[in-house]
Every structure is written in C-alpha cells, then in structure tokens.
Amino acid sequence: MAMLKTIKVTCTGAAHHVNEIDLDKLLKPVIVTRSATPPQIQEVPARSVLHCQFCPEGKVVITRAMVEDATA
Ligand SMILES: [Zn+2]
C-alpha cells in the first residue's frame, strides 16, 4: 500500500529538463464507502499537466499510461 514512486518526465521546454514527479501528489484518494472495497484504489487522472520545475516555459505532461507503467 505504501508505495512511494516517482517518475521522470522531461519538460516541453527547449532544454528538456528532467522533472521527478512524485506520484503520491498526482493520485487523488478515492473516498471508500464500503469496507469491502479493495484498499489500493486511487484515482489516476487521465492526464496531468504540471509546470517544469526548472524553466518558466516548460510543461510536464503525465498521462495515466505513464503512471500505470511506473506502478505496474
Ligand atoms: Zn524545463
């Protein structure tokens, strides 16, 4: 359950900075209404766009497939 994962994503800026993305910040926990629900459910957004940590023009795009690859 406590899987702390980061993925590396290059920004769209000219310098292609490598940003380390903390998946825990990307996943939003789903409210569990029944105790029978498996505990590992977290909702991965289909697509997240973050700002590059190193340059003002770069964006970092994280898709659900990338997250699933990293956590598989
Ligand atoms: Zn950048």
N, CA, C, O and the ligand as a Tripos MOL2 file, in Angstrom:
@<TRIPOS>MOLECULE
protein
  289   287    73     0     0
PROTEIN
NO_CHARGES

@<TRIPOS>ATOM
      1 N           0.8310   -1.1950    0.0000 N.3       1 MET1
      2 CA          0.0000    0.0000    0.0000 C.3       1 MET1
      3 C           0.8700    1.2510    0.0000 C.2       1 MET1
      4 O           0.6060    2.2020   -0.7350 O.2       1 MET1
      5 N           1.8930    1.2400    0.8180 N.am      2 ALA2
      6 CA          2.7510    2.4200    0.9140 C.3       2 ALA2
      7 C           3.8010    2.3840   -0.1720 C.2       2 ALA2
      8 O           4.9840    2.1900    0.1080 O.2       2 ALA2
      9 N           3.3800    2.5700   -1.4040 N.am      3 MET3
     10 CA          4.3730    2.5930   -2.4620 C.3       3 MET3
     11 C           4.6280    4.0260   -2.8920 C.2       3 MET3
     12 O           3.8010    4.6730   -3.5340 O.2       3 MET3
     13 N           5.7780    4.4810   -2.5190 N.am      4 LEU4
     14 CA          6.1720    5.8300   -2.8850 C.3       4 LEU4
     15 C           6.9720    5.7360   -4.1670 C.2       4 LEU4
     16 O           8.0520    5.1460   -4.2020 O.2       4 LEU4
     17 N           6.4360    6.3190   -5.2060 N.am      5 LYS5
     18 CA          7.0730    6.1960   -6.5100 C.3       5 LYS5
     19 C           7.2490    7.5670   -7.1250 C.2       5 LYS5
     20 O           6.4230    8.4630   -6.9560 O.2       5 LYS5
     21 N           8.3190    7.6990   -7.8250 N.am      6 THR6
     22 CA          8.4910    8.9060   -8.6280 C.3       6 THR6
     23 C           8.7600    8.4770  -10.0620 C.2       6 THR6
     24 O           9.3510    7.4250  -10.3070 O.2       6 THR6
     25 N           8.3290    9.2870  -10.9910 N.am      7 ILE7
     26 CA          8.6550    9.0330  -12.3840 C.3       7 ILE7
     27 C           9.3860   10.2510  -12.9310 C.2       7 ILE7
     28 O           9.2080   11.3710  -12.4500 O.2       7 ILE7
     29 N          10.2010   10.0150  -13.9320 N.am      8 LYS8
     30 CA         10.9590   11.0960  -14.5350 C.3       8 LYS8
     31 C          10.3250   11.4740  -15.8590 C.2       8 LYS8
     32 O          10.1190   10.6330  -16.7340 O.2       8 LYS8
     33 N          10.0230   12.7490  -15.9870 N.am      9 VAL9
     34 CA          9.3480   13.2370  -17.1780 C.3       9 VAL9
     35 C          10.0880   14.4720  -17.6700 C.2       9 VAL9
     36 O          10.3880   15.3810  -16.8960 O.2       9 VAL9
     37 N          10.3780   14.4940  -18.9630 N.am     10 THR10
     38 CA         11.0630   15.6680  -19.4990 C.3      10 THR10
     39 C          10.0440   16.7560  -19.8250 C.2      10 THR10
     40 O           8.9190   16.4790  -20.2390 O.2      10 THR10
     41 N          10.4720   17.9970  -19.6260 N.am     11 CYS11
     42 CA          9.5800   19.1110  -19.8910 C.3      11 CYS11
     43 C           9.5320   19.4120  -21.3830 C.2      11 CYS11
     44 O          10.3740   18.9490  -22.1520 O.2      11 CYS11
     45 N           8.5440   20.1870  -21.7730 N.am     12 THR12
     46 CA          8.3630   20.5270  -23.1780 C.3      12 THR12
     47 C           9.2050   21.7310  -23.5900 C.2      12 THR12
     48 O           9.1780   22.1310  -24.7530 O.2      12 THR12
     49 N           9.9410   22.3050  -22.6660 N.am     13 GLY13
     50 CA         10.7860   23.4480  -22.9810 C.3      13 GLY13
     51 C          11.9880   23.0380  -23.8170 C.2      13 GLY13
     52 O          12.2380   21.8510  -24.0260 O.2      13 GLY13
     53 N          12.7170   24.0170  -24.2860 N.am     14 ALA14
     54 CA         13.8430   23.7550  -25.1690 C.3      14 ALA14
     55 C          14.9180   22.9050  -24.5040 C.2      14 ALA14
     56 O          15.6240   22.1520  -25.1760 O.2      14 ALA14
     57 N          15.0420   23.0230  -23.2030 N.am     15 ALA15
     58 CA         16.1310   22.3340  -22.5010 C.3      15 ALA15
     59 C          15.7660   20.9120  -22.0840 C.2      15 ALA15
     60 O          16.6290   20.1600  -21.6310 O.2      15 ALA15
     61 N          14.5020   20.5380  -22.2320 N.am     16 HIS16
     62 CA         14.0500   19.1940  -21.8690 C.3      16 HIS16
     63 C          14.5370   18.7680  -20.4840 C.2      16 HIS16
     64 O          15.1470   17.7130  -20.3110 O.2      16 HIS16
     65 N          14.2530   19.6030  -19.5340 N.am     17 HIS17
     66 CA         14.6290   19.2750  -18.1600 C.3      17 HIS17
     67 C          13.9400   17.9950  -17.7080 C.2      17 HIS17
     68 O          12.7950   17.7240  -18.0710 O.2      17 HIS17
     69 N          14.6490   17.2280  -16.9230 N.am     18 VAL18
     70 CA         14.0540   16.0230  -16.3510 C.3      18 VAL18
     71 C          13.4580   16.3850  -14.9900 C.2      18 VAL18
     72 O          14.1690   16.7630  -14.0590 O.2      18 VAL18
     73 N          12.1590   16.2600  -14.9060 N.am     19 ASN19
     74 CA         11.4510   16.5260  -13.6560 C.3      19 ASN19
     75 C          11.1160   15.2040  -12.9840 C.2      19 ASN19
     76 O          10.6150   14.2820  -13.6280 O.2      19 ASN19
     77 N          11.3890   15.1160  -11.7190 N.am     20 GLU20
     78 CA         10.9590   13.9410  -10.9640 C.3      20 GLU20
     79 C           9.6070   14.2350  -10.3550 C.2      20 GLU20
     80 O           9.4430   15.1630   -9.5630 O.2      20 GLU20
     81 N           8.6370   13.4160  -10.7470 N.am     21 ILE21
     82 CA          7.2680   13.6440  -10.3060 C.3      21 ILE21
     83 C           6.9070   12.6350   -9.2240 C.2      21 ILE21
     84 O           7.0420   11.4250   -9.4030 O.2      21 ILE21
     85 N           6.4570   13.1550   -8.1260 N.am     22 ASP22
     86 CA          6.0250   12.3130   -7.0150 C.3      22 ASP22
     87 C           4.5970   11.8480   -7.2890 C.2      22 ASP22
     88 O           3.6600   12.6470   -7.2980 O.2      22 ASP22
     89 N           4.4490   10.5530   -7.5110 N.am     23 LEU23
     90 CA          3.1300   10.0530   -7.8880 C.3      23 LEU23
     91 C           2.0980   10.2510   -6.7860 C.2      23 LEU23
     92 O           0.9040   10.3730   -7.0560 O.2      23 LEU23
     93 N           2.5630   10.2810   -5.5570 N.am     24 ASP24
     94 CA          1.6040   10.4760   -4.4670 C.3      24 ASP24
     95 C           0.8880   11.8110   -4.5800 C.2      24 ASP24
     96 O          -0.2570   11.9530   -4.1490 O.2      24 ASP24
     97 N           1.5680   12.7840   -5.1610 N.am     25 LYS25
     98 CA          0.9340   14.0900   -5.3000 C.3      25 LYS25
     99 C          -0.0410   14.1160   -6.4640 C.2      25 LYS25
    100 O          -0.9050   14.9880   -6.5550 O.2      25 LYS25
    101 N           0.1170   13.1330   -7.3610 N.am     26 LEU26
    102 CA         -0.7170   13.0850   -8.5490 C.3      26 LEU26
    103 C          -2.0110   12.3320   -8.2960 C.2      26 LEU26
    104 O          -3.0660   12.6570   -8.8430 O.2      26 LEU26
    105 N          -1.8990   11.3190   -7.4540 N.am     27 LEU27
    106 CA         -3.0470   10.4630   -7.2150 C.3      27 LEU27
    107 C          -3.9660   11.1130   -6.2040 C.2      27 LEU27
    108 O          -3.5300   11.6120   -5.1670 O.2      27 LEU27
    109 N          -5.2360   11.0970   -6.5260 N.am     28 LYS28
    110 CA         -6.1710   11.5840   -5.5200 C.3      28 LYS28
    111 C          -6.9120   10.4070   -4.9320 C.2      28 LYS28
    112 O          -7.5050    9.6060   -5.6540 O.2      28 LYS28
    113 N          -6.8750   10.3090   -3.6400 N.am     29 PRO29
    114 CA         -7.5280    9.1640   -2.9850 C.3      29 PRO29
    115 C          -9.0290    9.1750   -3.2300 C.2      29 PRO29
    116 O          -9.6670   10.2290   -3.2390 O.2      29 PRO29
    117 N          -9.5680    8.0090   -3.4220 N.am     30 VAL30
    118 CA        -11.0000    7.8720   -3.6330 C.3      30 VAL30
    119 C         -11.6600    7.6050   -2.2820 C.2      30 VAL30
    120 O         -11.1610    6.8230   -1.4730 O.2      30 VAL30
    121 N         -12.7590    8.2520   -2.0640 N.am     31 ILE31
    122 CA        -13.4780    8.0210   -0.8170 C.3      31 ILE31
    123 C         -14.0440    6.6030   -0.8180 C.2      31 ILE31
    124 O         -14.7990    6.2230   -1.7130 O.2      31 ILE31
    125 N         -13.6780    5.8560    0.1640 N.am     32 VAL32
    126 CA        -14.1530    4.4750    0.2580 C.3      32 VAL32
    127 C         -15.4320    4.4560    1.0810 C.2      32 VAL32
    128 O         -15.4590    4.8810    2.2360 O.2      32 VAL32
    129 N         -16.4880    3.9520    0.4570 N.am     33 THR33
    130 CA        -17.7830    3.9730    1.1410 C.3      33 THR33
    131 C         -18.1210    2.6330    1.7670 C.2      33 THR33
    132 O         -18.9300    2.5630    2.6920 O.2      33 THR33
    133 N         -17.5180    1.5880    1.2770 N.am     34 ARG34
    134 CA        -17.7930    0.2600    1.8270 C.3      34 ARG34
    135 C         -16.4670   -0.3800    2.2070 C.2      34 ARG34
    136 O         -15.4720   -0.2450    1.4950 O.2      34 ARG34
    137 N         -16.4640   -1.0650    3.3170 N.am     35 SER35
    138 CA        -15.2200   -1.6670    3.7860 C.3      35 SER35
    139 C         -14.7710   -2.8050    2.8830 C.2      35 SER35
    140 O         -13.6090   -3.2090    2.9330 O.2      35 SER35
    141 N         -15.6750   -3.3290    2.0560 N.am     36 ALA36
    142 CA        -15.3170   -4.4330    1.1810 C.3      36 ALA36
    143 C         -14.5030   -3.9720   -0.0230 C.2      36 ALA36
    144 O         -13.9240   -4.7890   -0.7390 O.2      36 ALA36
    145 N         -14.4600   -2.6650   -0.2420 N.am     37 THR37
    146 CA        -13.7180   -2.1520   -1.3850 C.3      37 THR37
    147 C         -12.2220   -2.4070   -1.2030 C.2      37 THR37
    148 O         -11.6760   -2.1620   -0.1270 O.2      37 THR37
    149 N         -11.5680   -2.8900   -2.2360 N.am     38 PRO38
    150 CA        -10.1160   -3.1040   -2.1250 C.3      38 PRO38
    151 C          -9.4060   -1.8180   -1.7120 C.2      38 PRO38
    152 O          -9.7650   -0.7370   -2.1800 O.2      38 PRO38
    153 N          -8.4250   -1.9210   -0.8580 N.am     39 PRO39
    154 CA         -7.8220   -0.7250   -0.2640 C.3      39 PRO39
    155 C          -6.8830    0.0380   -1.1790 C.2      39 PRO39
    156 O          -6.5180    1.1700   -0.8630 O.2      39 PRO39
    157 N          -6.4810   -0.5370   -2.2980 N.am     40 GLN40
    158 CA         -5.4440    0.1140   -3.0790 C.3      40 GLN40
    159 C          -5.9800    1.1080   -4.0980 C.2      40 GLN40
    160 O          -5.2140    1.6960   -4.8610 O.2      40 GLN40
    161 N          -7.2990    1.2950   -4.1090 N.am     41 ILE41
    162 CA         -7.8920    2.1420   -5.1420 C.3      41 ILE41
    163 C          -7.4620    3.5990   -4.9900 C.2      41 ILE41
    164 O          -7.7070    4.2360   -3.9660 O.2      41 ILE41
    165 N          -6.8350    4.0890   -6.0060 N.am     42 GLN42
    166 CA         -6.5610    5.5140   -6.0930 C.3      42 GLN42
    167 C          -6.8440    5.9270   -7.5200 C.2      42 GLN42
    168 O          -6.5680    5.1860   -8.4640 O.2      42 GLN42
    169 N          -7.3830    7.0860   -7.6620 N.am     43 GLU43
    170 CA         -7.7770    7.5190   -8.9900 C.3      43 GLU43
    171 C          -6.6220    8.2400   -9.6740 C.2      43 GLU43
    172 O          -6.0960    9.2280   -9.1620 O.2      43 GLU43
    173 N          -6.2460    7.7340  -10.8210 N.am     44 VAL44
    174 CA         -5.1920    8.3820  -11.5970 C.3      44 VAL44
    175 C          -5.8510    9.2860  -12.6330 C.2      44 VAL44
    176 O          -6.6380    8.8120  -13.4530 O.2      44 VAL44
    177 N          -5.5460   10.5630  -12.6070 N.am     45 PRO45
    178 CA         -6.1210   11.4360  -13.6340 C.3      45 PRO45
    179 C          -5.6530   11.0130  -15.0130 C.2      45 PRO45
    180 O          -4.5070   10.5920  -15.1740 O.2      45 PRO45
    181 N          -6.5180   11.1160  -16.0070 N.am     46 ALA46
    182 CA         -6.1870   10.6880  -17.3580 C.3      46 ALA46
    183 C          -4.9700   11.4440  -17.8820 C.2      46 ALA46
    184 O          -4.1730   10.9020  -18.6480 O.2      46 ALA46
    185 N          -4.8410   12.6660  -17.4730 N.am     47 ARG47
    186 CA         -3.7580   13.4890  -17.9850 C.3      47 ARG47
    187 C          -3.5490   14.6470  -17.0180 C.2      47 ARG47
    188 O          -4.4880   15.3600  -16.6640 O.2      47 ARG47
    189 N          -2.3050   14.8180  -16.6010 N.am     48 SER48
    190 CA         -1.9880   15.9300  -15.7190 C.3      48 SER48
    191 C          -0.9150   16.7740  -16.3720 C.2      48 SER48
    192 O           0.0250   16.2420  -16.9630 O.2      48 SER48
    193 N          -1.0450   18.0610  -16.2730 N.am     49 VAL49
    194 CA         -0.0370   18.9600  -16.8140 C.3      49 VAL49
    195 C           0.4920   19.8190  -15.6730 C.2      49 VAL49
    196 O          -0.2490   20.5580  -15.0260 O.2      49 VAL49
    197 N           1.7880   19.6980  -15.4480 N.am     50 LEU50
    198 CA          2.4390   20.4790  -14.4050 C.3      50 LEU50
    199 C           3.4260   21.4430  -15.0490 C.2      50 LEU50
    200 O           3.8200   21.2790  -16.2030 O.2      50 LEU50
    201 N           3.8090   22.4380  -14.2870 N.am     51 HIS51
    202 CA          4.8580   23.3320  -14.7720 C.3      51 HIS51
    203 C           6.2150   22.7010  -14.5100 C.2      51 HIS51
    204 O           6.4150   22.0170  -13.5060 O.2      51 HIS51
    205 N           7.1400   22.9390  -15.4260 N.am     52 CYS52
    206 CA          8.5130   22.4810  -15.2230 C.3      52 CYS52
    207 C           9.0740   23.1270  -13.9640 C.2      52 CYS52
    208 O           8.8090   24.2930  -13.6710 O.2      52 CYS52
    209 N           9.8540   22.3420  -13.2290 N.am     53 GLN53
    210 CA         10.4530   22.8670  -12.0040 C.3      53 GLN53
    211 C          11.6500   23.7560  -12.3040 C.2      53 GLN53
    212 O          12.1320   24.4510  -11.4090 O.2      53 GLN53
    213 N          12.1370   23.7530  -13.5270 N.am     54 PHE54
    214 CA         13.4100   24.4130  -13.8200 C.3      54 PHE54
    215 C          13.3010   25.5750  -14.7860 C.2      54 PHE54
    216 O          14.2010   26.4140  -14.8280 O.2      54 PHE54
    217 N          12.2400   25.6550  -15.5590 N.am     55 CYS55
    218 CA         12.1270   26.7540  -16.5020 C.3      55 CYS55
    219 C          10.6780   27.2370  -16.5500 C.2      55 CYS55
    220 O           9.7560   26.4710  -16.2700 O.2      55 CYS55
    221 N          10.4800   28.5000  -16.9030 N.am     56 PRO56
    222 CA          9.1200   29.0430  -16.8860 C.3      56 PRO56
    223 C           8.2620   28.5900  -18.0610 C.2      56 PRO56
    224 O           7.0360   28.5810  -17.9420 O.2      56 PRO56
    225 N           8.8570   28.2150  -19.1880 N.am     57 GLU57
    226 CA          8.0440   27.9130  -20.3640 C.3      57 GLU57
    227 C           7.7250   26.4300  -20.5120 C.2      57 GLU57
    228 O           6.8280   26.0530  -21.2650 O.2      57 GLU57
    229 N           8.4550   25.6020  -19.7970 N.am     58 GLY58
    230 CA          8.2650   24.1700  -19.9820 C.3      58 GLY58
    231 C           7.0660   23.6310  -19.2290 C.2      58 GLY58
    232 O           6.7160   24.1130  -18.1520 O.2      58 GLY58
    233 N           6.4440   22.6220  -19.8170 N.am     59 LYS59
    234 CA          5.3560   21.9210  -19.1350 C.3      59 LYS59
    235 C           5.7080   20.4460  -19.0620 C.2      59 LYS59
    236 O           6.4420   19.9210  -19.9000 O.2      59 LYS59
    237 N           5.1820   19.8070  -18.0700 N.am     60 VAL60
    238 CA          5.4230   18.3910  -17.8590 C.3      60 VAL60
    239 C           4.0820   17.6880  -17.9370 C.2      60 VAL60
    240 O           3.1890   17.9370  -17.1280 O.2      60 VAL60
    241 N           3.9510   16.8070  -18.9180 N.am     61 VAL61
    242 CA          2.6780   16.1270  -19.1410 C.3      61 VAL61
    243 C           2.7890   14.6940  -18.6570 C.2      61 VAL61
    244 O           3.6690   13.9440  -19.0790 O.2      61 VAL61
    245 N           1.9030   14.3350  -17.7830 N.am     62 ILE62
    246 CA          1.8860   12.9750  -17.2550 C.3      62 ILE62
    247 C           0.5560   12.3400  -17.6250 C.2      62 ILE62
    248 O          -0.5090   12.8580  -17.2910 O.2      62 ILE62
    249 N           0.6340   11.2160  -18.3150 N.am     63 THR63
    250 CA         -0.5880   10.5120  -18.6930 C.3      63 THR63
    251 C          -0.8070    9.3260  -17.7740 C.2      63 THR63
    252 O           0.1080    8.8650  -17.0920 O.2      63 THR63
    253 N          -2.0340    8.8460  -17.7710 N.am     64 ARG64
    254 CA         -2.3550    7.6950  -16.9290 C.3      64 ARG64
    255 C          -1.5130    6.4830  -17.2950 C.2      64 ARG64
    256 O          -1.1130    5.7100  -16.4250 O.2      64 ARG64
    257 N          -1.2460    6.3200  -18.5820 N.am     65 ALA65
    258 CA         -0.4500    5.1780  -19.0150 C.3      65 ALA65
    259 C           0.9560    5.2370  -18.4270 C.2      65 ALA65
    260 O           1.5250    4.2080  -18.0590 O.2      65 ALA65
    261 N           1.5100    6.4350  -18.3400 N.am     66 MET66
    262 CA          2.8360    6.5620  -17.7530 C.3      66 MET66
    263 C           2.8270    6.1680  -16.2820 C.2      66 MET66
    264 O           3.7480    5.5100  -15.7960 O.2      66 MET66
    265 N           1.7830    6.5750  -15.5880 N.am     67 VAL67
    266 CA          1.6720    6.2300  -14.1680 C.3      67 VAL67
    267 C           1.4940    4.7310  -14.0090 C.2      67 VAL67
    268 O           2.0840    4.1170  -13.1200 O.2      67 VAL67
    269 N           0.6740    4.1410  -14.8790 N.am     68 GLU68
    270 CA          0.4430    2.6950  -14.7640 C.3      68 GLU68
    271 C           1.7080    1.9180  -15.0830 C.2      68 GLU68
    272 O           1.9790    0.8920  -14.4600 O.2      68 GLU68
    273 N           2.4810    2.3930  -16.0420 N.am     69 ASP69
    274 CA          3.7580    1.7510  -16.3320 C.3      69 ASP69
    275 C           4.6780    1.7870  -15.1190 C.2      69 ASP69
    276 O           5.3560    0.8080  -14.8080 O.2      69 ASP69
    277 N           4.6900    2.9280  -14.4400 N.am     70 ALA70
    278 CA          5.6100    3.1090  -13.3260 C.3      70 ALA70
    279 C           5.2030    2.2890  -12.1210 C.2      70 ALA70
    280 O           6.0530    1.8900  -11.3250 O.2      70 ALA70
    281 N           3.9280    2.0350  -11.9800 N.am     71 THR71
    282 CA          3.4500    1.3480  -10.7800 C.3      71 THR71
    283 C           3.1290   -0.1120  -11.0430 C.2      71 THR71
    284 O           2.7390   -0.8370  -10.1280 O.2      71 THR71
    285 N           3.2870   -0.5490  -12.2820 N.am     72 ALA72
    286 CA          2.9430   -1.9370  -12.6140 C.3      72 ALA72
    287 C           3.9200   -2.9010  -11.9430 C.2      72 ALA72
    288 O           3.7960   -4.1150  -12.1030 O.2      72 ALA72
    289 ZN         12.0870   22.8890  -18.2760 Zn       73 ZN73
@<TRIPOS>BOND
     1     1     2 1
     2     2     3 1
     3     3     4 2
     4     3     5 am
     5     5     6 1
     6     6     7 1
     7     7     8 2
     8     7     9 am
     9     9    10 1
    10    10    11 1
    11    11    12 2
    12    11    13 am
    13    13    14 1
    14    14    15 1
    15    15    16 2
    16    15    17 am
    17    17    18 1
    18    18    19 1
    19    19    20 2
    20    19    21 am
    21    21    22 1
    22    22    23 1
    23    23    24 2
    24    23    25 am
    25    25    26 1
    26    26    27 1
    27    27    28 2
    28    27    29 am
    29    29    30 1
    30    30    31 1
    31    31    32 2
    32    31    33 am
    33    33    34 1
    34    34    35 1
    35    35    36 2
    36    35    37 am
    37    37    38 1
    38    38    39 1
    39    39    40 2
    40    39    41 am
    41    41    42 1
    42    42    43 1
    43    43    44 2
    44    43    45 am
    45    45    46 1
    46    46    47 1
    47    47    48 2
    48    47    49 am
    49    49    50 1
    50    50    51 1
    51    51    52 2
    52    51    53 am
    53    53    54 1
    54    54    55 1
    55    55    56 2
    56    55    57 am
    57    57    58 1
    58    58    59 1
    59    59    60 2
    60    59    61 am
    61    61    62 1
    62    62    63 1
    63    63    64 2
    64    63    65 am
    65    65    66 1
    66    66    67 1
    67    67    68 2
    68    67    69 am
    69    69    70 1
    70    70    71 1
    71    71    72 2
    72    71    73 am
    73    73    74 1
    74    74    75 1
    75    75    76 2
    76    75    77 am
    77    77    78 1
    78    78    79 1
    79    79    80 2
    80    79    81 am
    81    81    82 1
    82    82    83 1
    83    83    84 2
    84    83    85 am
    85    85    86 1
    86    86    87 1
    87    87    88 2
    88    87    89 am
    89    89    90 1
    90    90    91 1
    91    91    92 2
    92    91    93 am
    93    93    94 1
    94    94    95 1
    95    95    96 2
    96    95    97 am
    97    97    98 1
    98    98    99 1
    99    99   100 2
   100    99   101 am
   101   101   102 1
   102   102   103 1
   103   103   104 2
   104   103   105 am
   105   105   106 1
   106   106   107 1
   107   107   108 2
   108   107   109 am
   109   109   110 1
   110   110   111 1
   111   111   112 2
   112   111   113 am
   113   113   114 1
   114   114   115 1
   115   115   116 2
   116   115   117 am
   117   117   118 1
   118   118   119 1
   119   119   120 2
   120   119   121 am
   121   121   122 1
   122   122   123 1
   123   123   124 2
   124   123   125 am
   125   125   126 1
   126   126   127 1
   127   127   128 2
   128   127   129 am
   129   129   130 1
   130   130   131 1
   131   131   132 2
   132   131   133 am
   133   133   134 1
   134   134   135 1
   135   135   136 2
   136   135   137 am
   137   137   138 1
   138   138   139 1
   139   139   140 2
   140   139   141 am
   141   141   142 1
   142   142   143 1
   143   143   144 2
   144   143   145 am
   145   145   146 1
   146   146   147 1
   147   147   148 2
   148   147   149 am
   149   149   150 1
   150   150   151 1
   151   151   152 2
   152   151   153 am
   153   153   154 1
   154   154   155 1
   155   155   156 2
   156   155   157 am
   157   157   158 1
   158   158   159 1
   159   159   160 2
   160   159   161 am
   161   161   162 1
   162   162   163 1
   163   163   164 2
   164   163   165 am
   165   165   166 1
   166   166   167 1
   167   167   168 2
   168   167   169 am
   169   169   170 1
   170   170   171 1
   171   171   172 2
   172   171   173 am
   173   173   174 1
   174   174   175 1
   175   175   176 2
   176   175   177 am
   177   177   178 1
   178   178   179 1
   179   179   180 2
   180   179   181 am
   181   181   182 1
   182   182   183 1
   183   183   184 2
   184   183   185 am
   185   185   186 1
   186   186   187 1
   187   187   188 2
   188   187   189 am
   189   189   190 1
   190   190   191 1
   191   191   192 2
   192   191   193 am
   193   193   194 1
   194   194   195 1
   195   195   196 2
   196   195   197 am
   197   197   198 1
   198   198   199 1
   199   199   200 2
   200   199   201 am
   201   201   202 1
   202   202   203 1
   203   203   204 2
   204   203   205 am
   205   205   206 1
   206   206   207 1
   207   207   208 2
   208   207   209 am
   209   209   210 1
   210   210   211 1
   211   211   212 2
   212   211   213 am
   213   213   214 1
   214   214   215 1
   215   215   216 2
   216   215   217 am
   217   217   218 1
   218   218   219 1
   219   219   220 2
   220   219   221 am
   221   221   222 1
   222   222   223 1
   223   223   224 2
   224   223   225 am
   225   225   226 1
   226   226   227 1
   227   227   228 2
   228   227   229 am
   229   229   230 1
   230   230   231 1
   231   231   232 2
   232   231   233 am
   233   233   234 1
   234   234   235 1
   235   235   236 2
   236   235   237 am
   237   237   238 1
   238   238   239 1
   239   239   240 2
   240   239   241 am
   241   241   242 1
   242   242   243 1
   243   243   244 2
   244   243   245 am
   245   245   246 1
   246   246   247 1
   247   247   248 2
   248   247   249 am
   249   249   250 1
   250   250   251 1
   251   251   252 2
   252   251   253 am
   253   253   254 1
   254   254   255 1
   255   255   256 2
   256   255   257 am
   257   257   258 1
   258   258   259 1
   259   259   260 2
   260   259   261 am
   261   261   262 1
   262   262   263 1
   263   263   264 2
   264   263   265 am
   265   265   266 1
   266   266   267 1
   267   267   268 2
   268   267   269 am
   269   269   270 1
   270   270   271 1
   271   271   272 2
   272   271   273 am
   273   273   274 1
   274   274   275 1
   275   275   276 2
   276   275   277 am
   277   277   278 1
   278   278   279 1
   279   279   280 2
   280   279   281 am
   281   281   282 1
   282   282   283 1
   283   283   284 2
   284   283   285 am
   285   285   286 1
   286   286   287 1
   287   287   288 2
@<TRIPOS>SUBSTRUCTURE
     1 MET1         2 RESIDUE 1 A MET
     2 ALA2         6 RESIDUE 1 A ALA
     3 MET3        10 RESIDUE 1 A MET
     4 LEU4        14 RESIDUE 1 A LEU
     5 LYS5        18 RESIDUE 1 A LYS
     6 THR6        22 RESIDUE 1 A THR
     7 ILE7        26 RESIDUE 1 A ILE
     8 LYS8        30 RESIDUE 1 A LYS
     9 VAL9        34 RESIDUE 1 A VAL
    10 THR10       38 RESIDUE 1 A THR
    11 CYS11       42 RESIDUE 1 A CYS
    12 THR12       46 RESIDUE 1 A THR
    13 GLY13       50 RESIDUE 1 A GLY
    14 ALA14       54 RESIDUE 1 A ALA
    15 ALA15       58 RESIDUE 1 A ALA
    16 HIS16       62 RESIDUE 1 A HIS
    17 HIS17       66 RESIDUE 1 A HIS
    18 VAL18       70 RESIDUE 1 A VAL
    19 ASN19       74 RESIDUE 1 A ASN
    20 GLU20       78 RESIDUE 1 A GLU
    21 ILE21       82 RESIDUE 1 A ILE
    22 ASP22       86 RESIDUE 1 A ASP
    23 LEU23       90 RESIDUE 1 A LEU
    24 ASP24       94 RESIDUE 1 A ASP
    25 LYS25       98 RESIDUE 1 A LYS
    26 LEU26      102 RESIDUE 1 A LEU
    27 LEU27      106 RESIDUE 1 A LEU
    28 LYS28      110 RESIDUE 1 A LYS
    29 PRO29      114 RESIDUE 1 A PRO
    30 VAL30      118 RESIDUE 1 A VAL
    31 ILE31      122 RESIDUE 1 A ILE
    32 VAL32      126 RESIDUE 1 A VAL
    33 THR33      130 RESIDUE 1 A THR
    34 ARG34      134 RESIDUE 1 A ARG
    35 SER35      138 RESIDUE 1 A SER
    36 ALA36      142 RESIDUE 1 A ALA
    37 THR37      146 RESIDUE 1 A THR
    38 PRO38      150 RESIDUE 1 A PRO
    39 PRO39      154 RESIDUE 1 A PRO
    40 GLN40      158 RESIDUE 1 A GLN
    41 ILE41      162 RESIDUE 1 A ILE
    42 GLN42      166 RESIDUE 1 A GLN
    43 GLU43      170 RESIDUE 1 A GLU
    44 VAL44      174 RESIDUE 1 A VAL
    45 PRO45      178 RESIDUE 1 A PRO
    46 ALA46      182 RESIDUE 1 A ALA
    47 ARG47      186 RESIDUE 1 A ARG
    48 SER48      190 RESIDUE 1 A SER
    49 VAL49      194 RESIDUE 1 A VAL
    50 LEU50      198 RESIDUE 1 A LEU
    51 HIS51      202 RESIDUE 1 A HIS
    52 CYS52      206 RESIDUE 1 A CYS
    53 GLN53      210 RESIDUE 1 A GLN
    54 PHE54      214 RESIDUE 1 A PHE
    55 CYS55      218 RESIDUE 1 A CYS
    56 PRO56      222 RESIDUE 1 A PRO
    57 GLU57      226 RESIDUE 1 A GLU
    58 GLY58      230 RESIDUE 1 A GLY
    59 LYS59      234 RESIDUE 1 A LYS
    60 VAL60      238 RESIDUE 1 A VAL
    61 VAL61      242 RESIDUE 1 A VAL
    62 ILE62      246 RESIDUE 1 A ILE
    63 THR63      250 RESIDUE 1 A THR
    64 ARG64      254 RESIDUE 1 A ARG
    65 ALA65      258 RESIDUE 1 A ALA
    66 MET66      262 RESIDUE 1 A MET
    67 VAL67      266 RESIDUE 1 A VAL
    68 GLU68      270 RESIDUE 1 A GLU
    69 ASP69      274 RESIDUE 1 A ASP
    70 ALA70      278 RESIDUE 1 A ALA
    71 THR71      282 RESIDUE 1 A THR
    72 ALA72      286 RESIDUE 1 A ALA
    73 ZN73       289 GROUP 0 **** ****
